[in-house]
Amino acid sequence: MLGDAYRGKSLLLTGGTGFLGTALVEKMLRSLPELERIYLLIRPSSGKGGRERFEKDILGSDAFDRLREELGEEGLAERAAKVRVLEGDVQARDLGLSREELDELAEGVDVVIHSAASVIFDAPLDAAVDSNVRGTLGLLRLARGWEKRPLFMHISTAYVAGEVEGPVPELLPGGETPNGARIDWREEVAALDRMVQEVEDASWERERASEFEAEARRELGMVGEEPEVAERAEQLRRAWVRERLVERGNERARELGWHDVYTFTKSLAERGVLAERGPLPLVILRPAIIESSLSEPRPGWIQGSRMADPIIMAYAKGVLREFPGNPESVVDLVPVDHVVNAALAAAARRPEEPEVYQVASGERNPLRYRELYGYVREYFLENPLRDAGQRPIPLPEWSFPGRRAVENRLRAELAALKAAGKVAERLPEGHMTQDLRGRIARAEKRARMSFYYSRIYGPYSDIRSTFSAQNTYRLYRELTEEDRREFPFDIAEVDWAEWLQRIHLPAITARPGRKTRRVAKEEEPGQVAAIFDVDGTLVEANVVAYYAWLRMQQLPRPLRPLWLATFLPKIPYYWGLDKISRAHFNRAFYKNYAGWTHEQARQLGRESFHNFTLKRLYPEAMEVLRDHREKGHRIVFLSGALDFVLEPLGGLADDVLCARLSEENGTYTGRLSGAPVAGEARARMLASFARRRNIDLSRSYAYGDSISDLPMLEAVGYPVVVNPDRRLAAEAKRKGWPVRRWRR
């Protein structure tokens, strides 16, 4: 009985906040009450300590709903008291723990399950080595000195086999790479470290540093201050280093016969633990592609977005018109509860010699790529996703032309879009040009995403090998009948059509890519902003009307009709200029203020508030603004209007970002002191402001009325369109944005 094997024992688990780790914690608390203690090593993150992450990210997960229903809140709390949270980091020296905590582990731990890892297929080389190799070996070396000689279970992946053909037996790693080259894991890690240092050194070369600074200045334009330019240049340098390390890591992996840096570094870790295990019993568990649960803690339980899910959802959204893969290739999926149960069954052993268990389906219950595609297509034909207009999204039909053909087509498409983008950059500024650039950018984004999926996930849909799971099946058969019912992991019992269409696909469609919590994260005051355009959004007016009113206040009443008669014929010109480009319009129109004094403009601006603005404020706008204020959101006015016009409105907002005129000896020149606050410049100004004020734009709101507000609206998570012009109304309909009609 597995319960007897774990009775009075203590277990250390890393990676407990991950998908597999959370499922392991839930299963141990529910089915192994005989365990005396579960130690969880949890790294603090996002402002949360280890204990808080355990309570919110693990116990707060819906994985524990079953236990909560069975035991009640008090019963769950009593069961969870077995968990001892240690705040640390597997990559830190001594796990980042105190001497007292290390002594406690040394005296008490019987089993170590090492699940923490970087599972990103295109991780930077340094991060992958630090997490998957150094972190693993650091934990192993500590455990070697512990009193009870704990069993060490290293959770690896079946894909450490690399690009090989035929059966892949459950054997320990040898001295060769998948393509047959000899390898010494210590020498390879040292070579990878040198590679990382070379890239870092290259990023500091003078010519490249100048390129980063120039790019930062182009991005920030006139709104960027020197410290901000320096900060952005450093961000660009780090991004350049990351990109090169991703390239170098995957290049080296493929050179040796692995799919990517993930499987490469996981294989190096296997070789390391085998060489340095010392007196510890060792088990290597190699799952294939872990997906949602078959039955526990409930059918379809999933956390985050697993490997196959982004491709499935992109297909359902009509984004992936074709995906590379051999239709006869085996797609080796395993439900997460099978992996959990196999891990706990294997960890109950203390083998004299290291053992390997591959939790895989390809040998005993193969699922072909063409079958997977057929089940997915059939499901979404009956249950289509819908676009912003609630129309069913049509599904592309794949013909499986092969990876090379798919990637060549995508390369050609990206090259054409890049050329089109360069042509669009040279076109005169205007709304039509802005729309064209937007369409090109969206098409390029879709093509890049398809190419990314093909490069990263394509190799896994063209596997020519089959993972043996004889050791795993033998382990299952050795369990008692009662344990087989409580800890099932016979992959032959899975009906793939049933699991996919009735369990897995409904689960990822209902909550694609989301990690469900019982308690939603509360918004932190000051971190969410409500950004309002002013003219046409808060106030039924525009810069022309403001100027006309201000100018007439300077004139005696008898002269006002005469001035107005000379000004009105100019309006069609300004109207046409605005249709071409709001930025060009602003530059041209604000020349009318040349010769005005600063004090004169401010005084007229104050008078305009009472005699002009108040009559034109939208009551609904004030209600919305008040609602945001009550929620603790930061109120920001972002407008192309001039500062002295908006100054009286400043009391309604926390910040006012607007246009300003340059001055000479207290007199306006008629020229803007910076870029016009319109179009892309408005979005750049907002991004710069958000960085300085620590505002999360993805959780913020924006309100605008004109197509020139589109970049600002696209920059936030919750755009709202108010009294839109024709072009913005069309964009709002296409994107599914809410549209408000406010009246005086």
C-alpha positions in Angstrom: 0.0 0.0 0.0 1.3 3.4 -0.9 -0.1 4.9 2.3 2.1 2.5 4.3 5.1 3.5 2.3 4.6 7.1 3.1 3.5 6.7 6.7 5.4 9.0 9.1 7.6 10.2 6.2 8.5 13.7 5.2 8.8 14.9 1.6 10.4 18.0 0.1 8.8 19.3 -3.1 10.2 22.1 -5.4 8.1 23.7 -8.1 4.9 23.4 -6.0 3.3 26.6 -7.5 3.5 25.2 -11.0 0.9 23.1 -12.8 2.3 19.7 -11.9 3.4 20.9 -8.5 0.0 22.1 -7.5 -1.6 18.8 -8.6 1.0 16.9 -6.6 0.3 18.9 -3.4 -3.5 18.4 -3.8 -3.1 14.7 -4.4 -0.7 14.2 -1.4 -3.0 16.1 1.0 -6.1 14.2 -0.3 -4.8 10.7 -0.8 -1.7 10.4 1.5 -2.9 11.6 4.9 -0.2 9.3 6.4 2.5 11.7 5.3 3.9 13.5 8.4 5.2 16.6 6.7 5.4 18.2 3.2 8.1 20.8 2.8 7.5 23.2 0.0 10.3 25.4 -1.3 8.6 28.5 -2.7 10.3 31.5 -4.2 8.7 34.9 -3.3 7.5 36.8 -6.3 5.3 39.7 -7.4 5.4 41.2 -4.0 4.2 38.0 -2.3 6.1 35.9 0.1 6.4 32.2 0.1 3.6 31.6 2.6 1.2 34.0 0.8 2.0 32.3 -2.5 1.1 28.9 -0.9 -2.2 30.2 0.4 -3.2 32.1 -2.7 -1.5 30.3 -5.6 -1.8 26.7 -4.4 -4.6 26.5 -1.8 -6.4 29.2 -3.6 -6.4 27.2 -6.8 -9.6 25.5 -7.9 -7.6 22.3 -7.7 -8.6 22.3 -4.0 -12.3 22.7 -4.5 -12.8 18.9 -4.2 -10.9 18.7 -0.9 -12.7 21.8 0.3 -16.1 20.3 -0.4 -15.1 16.9 1.2 -13.4 18.3 4.3 -14.8 21.8 4.7 -12.7 24.9 5.3 -11.6 23.7 8.8 -10.8 20.2 7.6 -8.7 21.6 4.7 -6.9 23.9 7.0 -6.1 21.0 9.3 -4.8 18.9 6.4 -2.8 21.8 5.0 -1.1 22.2 8.4 1.1 19.3 7.3 2.7 21.7 4.8 5.8 23.6 6.0 6.5 26.5 3.6 10.2 27.4 3.2 10.8 30.7 1.5 13.8 30.2 -0.8 15.0 29.6 -4.3 16.4 26.4 -5.8 19.0 28.6 -7.7 20.3 30.3 -4.6 23.2 29.2 -2.5 21.9 26.7 0.2 18.4 27.2 -1.4 18.4 30.7 0.2 17.5 29.1 3.6 18.7 29.7 7.1 20.9 27.3 9.0 18.0 26.2 11.2 15.8 25.4 8.1 18.7 23.5 6.5 19.2 21.5 9.7 15.5 20.7 9.8 15.6 19.3 6.2 18.8 17.4 6.9 17.2 15.6 9.8 13.7 15.1 8.5 13.4 14.6 4.7 12.8 11.1 3.4 11.9 11.9 -0.2 12.8 14.8 -2.5 10.7 15.5 -5.6 12.4 18.1 -7.7 9.8 19.5 -10.1 11.0 23.1 -10.4 12.4 24.0 -13.8 12.4 26.4 -16.7 10.0 24.8 -19.1 10.2 27.6 -21.7 11.3 26.2 -25.1 13.0 29.4 -26.1 14.4 30.5 -22.8 17.7 32.5 -22.8 20.7 30.1 -22.5 21.9 31.5 -19.2 18.4 31.2 -17.5 17.9 27.6 -18.8 21.3 26.5 -17.5 20.9 28.2 -14.2 17.4 26.8 -13.6 17.6 23.3 -15.1 21.2 22.4 -14.5 22.7 24.4 -11.6 19.5 24.6 -9.6 19.0 20.8 -9.9 22.6 20.0 -8.9 22.6 22.5 -6.1 19.7 20.7 -4.5 21.1 17.3 -5.1 24.5 18.2 -3.5 22.7 19.5 -0.4 20.5 16.3 -0.1 23.6 14.1 -0.4 24.6 15.2 3.2 21.2 14.7 4.8 20.8 12.0 7.5 18.2 9.8 5.9 19.8 9.6 2.4 16.5 10.7 0.9 15.3 9.3 -2.4 15.9 11.9 -5.1 13.3 12.1 -7.8 14.3 14.3 -10.8 11.3 15.2 -12.9 12.7 15.5 -16.4 11.0 15.1 -19.8 10.7 12.2 -22.3 11.9 14.6 -25.0 15.5 14.4 -23.7 15.8 11.6 -26.2 16.1 14.4 -28.9 15.7 13.9 -32.6 16.0 10.1 -32.8 14.0 7.5 -34.7 12.3 4.3 -33.4 11.7 3.1 -29.9 13.1 5.1 -27.0 13.7 2.8 -24.0 13.6 3.8 -20.4 17.4 3.9 -20.0 19.7 6.2 -18.1 21.6 8.8 -20.2 24.8 7.7 -21.7 27.9 9.6 -23.0 26.5 10.5 -26.4 24.2 13.2 -27.8 21.1 12.2 -29.8 23.1 12.6 -33.0 25.9 10.3 -31.7 28.6 12.8 -30.7 30.4 12.3 -27.5 29.6 14.7 -24.7 30.9 15.5 -21.2 28.2 17.4 -19.3 30.7 19.4 -17.2 32.7 20.5 -20.2 29.5 21.4 -22.0 28.2 23.6 -19.2 31.5 25.4 -19.0 31.4 26.0 -22.8 27.9 27.3 -22.5 29.0 29.7 -19.7 31.7 31.1 -22.1 29.1 31.5 -24.8 26.9 33.6 -22.4 29.8 35.8 -21.4 30.7 36.4 -25.1 27.2 37.7 -25.8 27.2 39.9 -22.7 30.6 41.4 -23.7 29.4 42.1 -27.2 26.4 44.0 -25.9 28.7 46.6 -24.4 30.8 47.3 -27.5 30.8 51.1 -28.3 29.1 50.8 -31.7 26.3 48.7 -30.4 25.7 50.9 -27.4 25.3 53.9 -29.7 22.7 51.9 -31.7 20.7 51.2 -28.5 20.8 54.9 -27.5 19.8 56.1 -31.0 16.9 53.6 -31.0 15.8 54.8 -27.5 15.7 58.4 -28.7 13.7 57.5 -31.8 11.2 55.6 -29.7 10.7 58.3 -27.0 10.9 61.2 -29.4 10.7 64.6 -27.8 8.9 63.4 -24.7 11.9 61.4 -23.5 14.2 62.9 -20.9 17.9 61.9 -20.6 17.4 59.5 -17.6 14.5 57.9 -19.5 16.5 57.5 -22.7 19.3 55.8 -20.7 16.8 53.5 -19.0 15.3 52.6 -22.4 18.7 52.0 -24.0 19.5 49.6 -21.2 16.2 47.8 -21.8 17.1 47.5 -25.4 20.6 46.1 -24.6 19.1 43.5 -22.3 16.5 42.6 -24.9 19.4 42.2 -27.5 21.3 40.0 -25.1 18.2 37.9 -24.4 17.5 37.4 -28.1 21.1 36.4 -28.8 21.1 33.9 -25.9 17.9 32.4 -27.2 19.4 31.9 -30.6 22.8 30.6 -29.4 21.1 28.2 -26.9 18.8 26.7 -29.5 21.5 26.6 -32.2 23.7 24.6 -29.9 20.9 22.3 -28.9 20.0 21.5 -32.5 23.6 21.1 -33.4 23.8 18.2 -30.9 20.5 16.6 -31.9 18.0 18.1 -29.3 14.9 20.0 -30.2 15.6 23.1 -28.2 17.4 24.6 -25.2 14.8 23.1 -22.8 15.3 19.5 -23.7 19.1 20.1 -24.1 19.5 21.5 -20.5 17.1 18.9 -19.0 19.4 16.2 -20.5 22.5 17.8 -19.1 20.7 17.9 -15.7 20.0 14.1 -16.0 23.6 13.4 -16.7 24.6 15.6 -13.8 22.4 14.0 -11.2 23.5 10.5 -12.4 27.1 11.4 -12.0 26.8 13.2 -8.6 24.1 11.3 -6.8 26.5 9.8 -4.3 24.7 7.6 -1.8 21.2 8.8 -2.8 18.6 6.5 -4.3 17.7 8.1 -7.7 14.6 8.0 -9.8 14.3 10.0 -13.1 10.7 10.6 -14.2 10.2 11.6 -17.8 6.7 12.7 -18.6 5.7 13.5 -22.2 3.4 16.5 -23.0 1.4 17.1 -19.8 -2.1 18.3 -20.4 -5.4 18.7 -18.4 -6.5 16.0 -16.0 -8.5 12.9 -16.9 -10.4 12.7 -13.6 -8.5 14.3 -10.6 -8.9 16.6 -8.9 -11.8 17.0 -11.4 -12.0 16.2 -15.1 -10.4 18.9 -17.2 -8.5 20.6 -14.4 -5.8 22.7 -15.9 -3.7 25.6 -14.8 -2.2 28.1 -17.3 -1.7 27.2 -21.0 0.0 23.9 -21.7 2.2 23.1 -24.7 -0.5 22.0 -27.2 -3.1 24.6 -26.1 -1.7 27.8 -27.8 -1.7 25.9 -31.2 -5.2 24.6 -30.6 -6.6 28.0 -29.7 -4.7 29.8 -32.6 -6.3 27.2 -35.0 -9.8 27.8 -33.5 -9.3 31.6 -33.9 -8.4 31.1 -37.5 -4.9 32.4 -37.1 -3.0 29.2 -38.0 -3.9 28.5 -41.6 -1.4 25.6 -41.7 0.9 24.0 -39.1 3.8 21.7 -39.9 3.7 18.1 -38.8 3.7 14.5 -40.0 0.1 13.4 -39.9 1.3 9.9 -38.9 3.5 11.1 -36.1 2.6 10.3 -32.5 1.6 13.3 -30.4 2.4 12.0 -26.9 -0.1 13.5 -24.5 -0.6 12.5 -20.9 -3.1 13.8 -18.4 -1.6 15.6 -15.4 -3.2 13.2 -12.8 -1.5 10.2 -14.5 1.9 12.0 -14.1 1.1 12.8 -10.4 0.1 9.2 -9.6 3.1 7.7 -11.4 5.4 10.1 -9.6 4.0 9.2 -6.1 4.2 5.5 -6.9 7.8 5.7 -8.1 8.9 8.0 -5.2 7.7 5.4 -2.7 10.6 3.1 -3.8 14.2 3.1 -2.7 16.0 1.4 -5.6 19.6 0.2 -5.2 20.3 1.4 -8.8 18.9 4.5 -10.5 15.6 3.9 -12.2 13.9 5.7 -15.2 10.1 5.9 -15.7 8.7 7.4 -18.9 5.1 8.5 -18.4 4.0 8.5 -22.1 1.2 7.3 -24.3 2.8 6.6 -27.6 3.6 2.9 -27.0 0.5 1.6 -25.4 -2.2 4.1 -26.6 -0.9 6.1 -29.6 -2.6 9.3 -30.7 -1.6 10.3 -34.2 -1.3 13.9 -35.3 -4.0 13.5 -38.0 -6.3 12.1 -35.3 -5.7 15.0 -32.9 -6.3 17.4 -35.8 -9.6 15.6 -36.7 -10.9 15.6 -33.1 -10.0 19.3 -32.7 -11.6 20.3 -36.0 -14.7 18.3 -35.3 -15.1 19.9 -31.9 -14.8 23.5 -33.1 -17.0 22.9 -36.1 -19.7 22.1 -33.6 -18.6 24.6 -31.0 -17.0 27.5 -32.9 -15.3 30.4 -31.3 -16.9 33.8 -32.2 -15.4 37.1 -33.3 -16.2 40.5 -31.9 -19.4 40.6 -33.8 -20.4 37.2 -32.4 -20.0 35.5 -35.8 -18.6 32.0 -35.9 -14.9 32.0 -36.8 -14.3 29.9 -39.9 -11.8 27.1 -39.5 -8.9 26.7 -41.9 -8.4 23.2 -43.3 -4.9 21.9 -43.0 -3.3 19.8 -45.8 0.0 19.0 -43.9 2.4 20.1 -46.6 5.4 19.6 -44.3 7.4 21.8 -42.0 9.7 23.2 -44.7 6.9 24.2 -47.0 5.0 25.9 -44.2 8.0 27.8 -42.9 9.1 28.9 -46.4 5.6 30.3 -47.1 5.7 32.2 -43.8 9.2 33.5 -44.5 8.0 34.8 -47.9 4.9 36.4 -46.3 7.0 38.1 -43.6 9.5 39.4 -46.2 6.6 40.9 -48.3 5.0 42.5 -45.2 8.4 43.9 -44.1 8.8 45.5 -47.6 5.2 46.8 -47.4 5.9 48.3 -44.0 8.9 50.2 -45.3 6.8 51.7 -48.1 4.1 52.7 -45.6 6.7 54.4 -43.5 7.5 56.8 -46.4 3.9 57.7 -47.1 2.6 61.1 -45.9 1.2 61.1 -42.4 -2.6 60.8 -42.3 -5.5 58.6 -41.2 -5.4 56.4 -44.4 -1.6 55.9 -43.9 -2.2 55.1 -40.2 -4.8 52.5 -41.1 -2.6 50.9 -43.7 0.3 50.7 -41.2 -2.1 49.1 -38.7 -3.3 46.5 -41.2 0.3 45.6 -42.1 1.3 45.5 -38.5 -1.6 43.1 -37.6 -0.8 40.9 -40.6 2.8 40.8 -39.6 2.0 39.9 -36.0 -0.2 37.0 -37.2 2.5 35.7 -39.5 5.2 36.1 -36.9 3.1 34.2 -34.4 2.5 31.4 -36.9 6.2 31.2 -37.6 7.1 31.3 -33.9 4.7 28.3 -33.3 6.2 26.5 -36.2 9.7 27.0 -35.0 9.1 26.2 -31.4 6.4 23.5 -31.4 6.8 22.2 -35.0 9.5 19.6 -34.0 7.1 18.0 -31.5 4.5 17.3 -34.2 7.1 15.6 -36.4 8.5 13.0 -33.9 9.8 9.8 -35.4 10.3 8.0 -32.1 8.1 6.3 -29.6 8.7 6.5 -25.9 8.6 3.1 -24.2 6.7 3.0 -20.9 7.3 -0.6 -19.9 8.9 0.3 -16.5 6.0 2.7 -15.8 3.4 0.0 -16.7 5.2 -2.6 -14.6 5.2 -0.1 -11.7 1.4 0.2 -12.1 0.9 -3.5 -12.2 2.9 -4.0 -9.0 0.4 -1.7 -7.1 -2.4 -3.3 -5.1 -5.9 -3.3 -6.6 -6.9 -0.6 -4.0 -3.9 1.6 -5.0 -4.7 1.2 -8.7 -8.1 2.7 -8.0 -6.7 5.5 -5.8 -3.6 6.2 -8.0 -4.6 5.2 -11.6 -2.0 5.8 -14.4 -2.6 3.1 -17.0 -2.6 5.2 -20.1 -4.3 2.5 -22.1 -7.5 3.3 -20.3 -7.7 6.8 -21.9 -10.2 7.3 -24.7 -8.6 10.2 -26.6 -11.8 11.3 -28.4 -13.7 11.4 -25.2 -11.0 13.2 -23.2 -10.3 15.8 -25.9 -13.9 16.6 -26.9 -15.7 16.2 -23.6 -13.0 17.2 -21.1 -9.9 19.0 -22.5 -11.2 21.2 -25.2 -14.1 22.6 -23.2 -11.7 23.3 -20.4 -9.2 25.3 -22.5 -12.0 27.1 -24.4 -13.8 28.2 -21.3 -10.5 29.6 -19.7 -7.8 29.7 -22.3 -4.4 30.5 -20.7 -5.8 31.6 -17.4 -4.8 30.5 -14.0 -8.0 30.3 -11.9 -7.9 31.7 -8.3 -10.6 31.5 -5.7 -9.7 35.1 -4.7 -9.3 37.6 -7.5 -6.3 39.9 -7.2 -7.5 43.3 -6.0 -6.5 46.4 -8.0 -3.9 48.5 -6.1 -4.8 52.2 -5.9 -2.5 54.2 -8.2 -1.7 51.3 -10.4 -4.7 51.6 -12.6 -5.4 54.8 -14.6 -8.5 56.2 -16.4 -7.2 58.2 -19.3 -9.5 60.7 -21.0 -9.2 62.7 -24.2 -10.8 66.1 -23.6 -12.1 67.7 -26.8 -15.1 65.7 -28.1 -14.8 63.2 -25.2 -15.3 65.2 -22.0 -16.4 68.4 -23.7 -18.5 69.0 -26.8 -15.9 71.3 -28.3 -12.7 71.3 -30.3 -9.5 73.4 -30.6 -11.1 75.6 -33.4 -14.1 76.4 -31.3 -11.9 77.2 -28.3 -9.7 79.5 -30.3 -12.6 81.3 -31.9 -14.2 82.0 -28.4 -10.8 83.1 -26.9 -10.0 85.4 -29.9 -13.4 87.1 -29.8 -13.0 87.9 -26.1 -10.0 90.1 -27.1 -12.1 92.1 -29.6 -14.7 94.8 -29.0 -18.2 93.5 -29.6 -18.7 95.5 -32.8 -15.6 94.0 -34.4 -16.4 90.4 -33.6 -18.7 89.7 -36.6 -16.1 91.2 -38.9 -13.3 88.9 -37.5 -15.6 85.9 -37.7 -16.4 86.6 -41.3 -12.7 86.5 -42.1 -12.0 83.4 -40.0 -14.9 81.1 -41.2 -13.6 80.7 -44.8 -10.4 79.1 -43.3 -12.3 76.3 -41.6 -12.7 74.0 -44.6 -8.9 74.2 -45.0 -8.3 73.2 -41.4 -11.0 70.5 -41.6 -9.3 69.0 -44.7 -5.9 69.2 -43.0 -7.2 67.4 -39.9 -8.6 64.6 -42.1 -5.1 64.1 -43.5 -3.2 64.3 -40.2 -4.1 65.6 -36.8 -0.4 66.3 -36.2 -0.2 68.5 -39.3 -3.4 70.2 -38.3 -2.1 71.0 -34.8 1.1 72.5 -36.1 -0.7 74.7 -38.7 -3.6 75.8 -36.5 -1.6 76.7 -33.4 0.3 79.3 -35.4 -2.8 81.5 -34.8 -1.6 82.0 -31.3 1.7 83.6 -32.4 2.1 86.9 -30.6 -0.1 86.1 -27.6 1.4 86.6 -24.2 1.6 83.8 -21.7 -0.4 85.8 -19.1 -3.0 86.9 -21.6 -3.6 83.3 -22.7 -3.9 82.0 -19.1 -6.4 84.7 -18.1 -8.6 83.9 -21.2 -8.2 80.2 -20.4 -9.6 80.7 -16.9 -12.5 82.8 -18.3 -13.3 80.1 -20.9 -13.9 77.5 -18.2 -16.9 79.3 -16.7 -18.3 80.9 -19.9 -17.6 78.2 -22.4 -16.4 74.8 -21.1 -19.0 74.2 -18.3 -21.9 74.6 -20.7 -20.4 71.9 -22.9 -19.3 69.3 -20.4 -21.0 65.9 -20.8 -22.8 64.9 -17.6 -22.2 61.2 -18.4 -18.5 61.9 -18.6 -18.5 63.4 -15.1 -20.3 60.4 -13.7 -17.8 58.0 -15.3 -14.9 60.1 -14.0 -16.4 60.1 -10.5 -16.8 56.3 -10.7 -13.1 55.9 -11.5 -12.2 58.2 -8.7 -14.2 56.2 -6.2 -12.4 53.0 -7.3 -9.1 54.6 -6.6 -8.0 54.9 -10.2 -5.6 57.7 -11.3 -7.4 60.2 -13.5 -5.3 61.4 -16.5 -6.3 63.9 -19.2 -4.3 63.3 -22.4 -5.2 65.9 -25.0 -3.8 67.7 -28.0 -5.4 70.9 -26.6 -3.1 73.6 -25.2 -2.1 73.8 -21.6 -3.7 77.2 -20.8 -7.1 75.9 -22.1 -6.9 72.8 -20.0 -5.5 74.4 -16.8 -8.9 75.2 -15.3 -9.9 71.5 -15.8 -6.9 70.3 -13.8 -8.8 70.0 -10.6 -10.8 67.1 -12.1 -7.6 65.1 -12.8 -4.5 63.8 -11.1 -2.4 64.6 -14.2 -2.8 66.6 -17.4 -0.7 65.7 -20.4 -1.2 68.2 -23.2 0.4 70.4 -25.9 2.4 73.5 -25.1 3.6 76.4 -27.2 7.2 77.6 -27.2 7.8 81.1 -25.9 10.2 83.9 -26.5 10.3 86.6 -23.8 6.9 85.6 -22.5 5.3 85.7 -25.9 4.1 82.6 -27.8 5.9 81.9 -31.1 3.0 79.8 -32.6 5.3 76.7 -32.6 4.7 73.7 -30.5 7.5 73.0 -27.9 7.4 69.3 -28.6 5.7 66.8 -30.8 2.0 67.2 -31.4 0.0 65.2 -28.9 -1.7 63.1 -31.6 -1.6 59.6 -33.0 1.5 57.6 -32.2 3.1 60.5 -30.3 0.1 60.4 -27.9 0.7 56.7 -27.3 4.4 57.3 -26.7 3.7 60.1 -24.3 1.3 57.8 -22.4 3.8 54.9 -22.3 6.5 57.2 -21.0 4.2 58.6 -18.4 3.0 55.1 -17.3 6.6 54.0 -16.8 7.4 57.0 -14.6 4.2 56.7 -12.5 4.3 52.8 -12.3 0.9 52.5 -14.1 -0.2 49.2 -15.5 -1.7 50.1 -18.8 -3.0 46.5 -19.4 -5.4 47.1 -16.4 -6.2 50.8 -17.3 -9.0 52.5 -19.1 -9.0 55.0 -21.9 -11.7 57.2 -23.5 -11.5 58.8 -26.9 -13.7 60.1 -29.8 -11.4 60.4 -32.8 -9.4 58.1 -35.1 -6.3 60.0 -33.9 -7.0 58.6 -30.4 -6.7 55.0 -31.8 -3.0 54.4 -30.7 -3.9 55.6 -27.2 -7.0 53.3 -27.0 -4.9 50.4 -28.3 -2.3 50.9 -25.5 -4.7 50.1 -22.6 -6.6 47.0 -21.5 -10.0 48.6 -21.4 -10.6 51.1 -24.3 -14.0 52.9 -24.5 -15.1 54.8 -27.6 -17.2 58.0 -27.0 -19.2 59.8 -29.7 -16.8 58.4 -32.3 -16.1 59.7 -35.8 -16.8 57.4 -38.7 -13.4 55.8 -38.9 -13.1 55.2 -35.1 -16.6 53.8 -35.0 -15.6 51.2 -37.7 -12.5 50.3 -35.7 -14.5 49.9 -32.5 -17.0 47.6 -34.3 -14.1 45.5 -35.7 -12.4 45.2 -32.4 -15.5 44.7 -30.3 -14.9 47.8 -28.1 -17.7 49.4 -26.2 -19.2 52.6 -27.7 -20.8 55.3 -25.6 -23.1 58.1 -26.7 -22.8 61.1 -24.4 -25.0 64.2 -24.8 -25.0 67.7 -23.2 
